[in-house]
Amino acid sequence: MRRHLFSFVAVACSLAICEAAAAQTPPPLDRIVGVEVLGRPLVITALTGISVGALAAAAGVPMGLEATGPATVQPWRVNASGQTVRAVLDAIVAADPRYEWRADNGVVVFRPAWAWTDMTDVLLRGVGSIKLEDVQANDVMRIVARLFGETLFPGNGPGDPKRFSVDLPPGSVIEALDGIVRAHGTMAWAFEPTTPTPLAPGSVSSPYTVSLIGGRVGAAFGVGVSANAAPPTSVDVDVDPSRPAPFTEPILDRIVRTKRNGQPLILESIFGVSELAEAAGVTMGIELLPATEPRALSGGIQVTGMSLRDALSAFTAADSRYEWRDMDGVVVIRPIAAWFDSAHPLSREVTGLRLDSATISEVIRVEQSLLDPEVRNGPSVDPLLDARRVSVTLPHGTQLDLLNAIARSHGRLCWVLEENNDRDTQFFSGRRHMLTFRVGGSGKGFAFP
């Protein structure tokens, strides 16, 4: 049985450092390595896909790694931040002499020294031409998997939002991997032996994992693959990423697509509405009835193939306790009574607020200061949520206006408000409400009174 492996690890450099490096554009090997996502100096203690991805992002230089087996070298440590890329590369291979680095037209690649002359290496298998227009890392990860005979569902990948294009002639697997990360600019690839883990009876562990580690977002996604030392054979690559075209219709006229895994979207409760937002390419706000109220819909509603307007109307017809409104491009679903409650938390006034290129983590800190002034510590940085920035100017309005302005500026975000049950309220020191910001499958929020 094939086993797909995935992880999300914060290995990105700060936006300011990446942009500064891009503006100066020194030769790749002369660039100064910046800091990692939390602003701490980047320290490398082993050659792994994650560490190479961190170095690629902090330096603004695409990279690759073909890893060998467990290390037999003494523990080592390379302080990367503040050093040139060349100095860091030389220090790494001096510390772990099993490896040799080479530059391939702007891409730095680490491989075992013997692999550079081994013509039976799996990465030298032949592949066809690859031409991809306006794609993201998730689309490209499907192509990377196909290089090794694997298949991924749409949407599986590092989640990096940058769009780029790839145009490569026929070549080898390693040339394809280098070409992909070169086109992106700060992404890394890794081909590593799979770490042994206990498996269910009848399962077979893939001996290798091929991964992409994504740019500023720093998320890694790997898929288990097999390989052998046989002479390379041609591998035809279907270059169509099967990514749906962008929505162009007015939001309520958009036809609801399938879920990320290609299955029809069936609304079984209010919780499915956030998936509806993604399937229709809209931003939404969702307020839930208390957990003490029933939330399931009898039989569910298949909305794939409906217009968004019809899907929303079908949901509110099935659960008449809710009402939806289009609020200047943000679709908001709330309990009917909440729309008319002047004492509701979302009816609180907000004046003179301005956000300039703020991350979602920064947005949450602002919201906490407004809804729960006693809280001093904001959320930790979330590279997946913070990939896009938000700019909002709100001279006067309500919390509802502010949340919609944030979602509108972001473009993919949904906000969700719900009432904590008694146990959660006690856990959060009497805070009765929970506000969450969601982007795709990721979310971060806070409790407030």
Secondary structure, DSSP 8 states (H G I E B T S, - for coil): -----EEE------HHHHHHHHHH---GGG-B--B-TTS-B-EE-S--HHHHHHHHHHHT--EEEE--SS--S----EE-TTSBHHHHHHHHHHHSTTEEEEEETTEEEEEEGGGGG-TT-GGG-EE--EEEEEE-HHHHHHHHHHTTT----TT-S------EEEEE-SEEHHHHHHHHHHHHSS-EEEEEE-------TT----SEEEEEEETTTTEEEEEEE----S---EE-------------S-GGG-B----TTS---EEEEGGGHHHHHHHHT-EEEEE---TTS--EEEEEEE-TTSBHHHHHHHHHHHSTTEEEEEETTEEEEEEGGGGG-TTSGGGSEEEEEEEEEE-HHHHHHHHHHHH-TT--------TTGGGS-EEEEEEEEEHHHHHHHHHHHHSS-EEEEEE--HHHHHHTTT--EEEEEEETTEEEEEEE-
